[in-house]
Amino acid sequence: MAYIKYSMCKSNVRSASSFEKIDFDAIKAEESKEGVEIAESVVKEELVDKAIYDIVSQYISDDAIKQNVLRIITRQTEYIDWANKEATISDLRRKIKRSLSLQSISSDVATQSARNMVSQLVNLYVKK
């Protein structure tokens, strides 16, 4: 049995053409660098979320309406290049206007507020 086991294992082992030593210190340094990049992106994302909240707060004081509009903005801005697509921007503007209109806000005020909010959001994301 030992002979068969030895002969089977021996046939699966092949020699390598070259040997490279693994530099574990370099791997740890790279992982550390990636961790810093992830932490920086989280901070940037939190700053953007705060900026979005501030933009919406300029136009809406009621918390329930504000949360609804923030939800709409979050859904619409999930796409990578939404700020470059006129159809997506128009859809965002329309959804915010509809949300504001459903809350007994006049159509003119809702239209102007939605237009201003979306304009500021686009500027925020284009600078990013």
Disulfide bonds with the S-S distance in Angstrom:
none
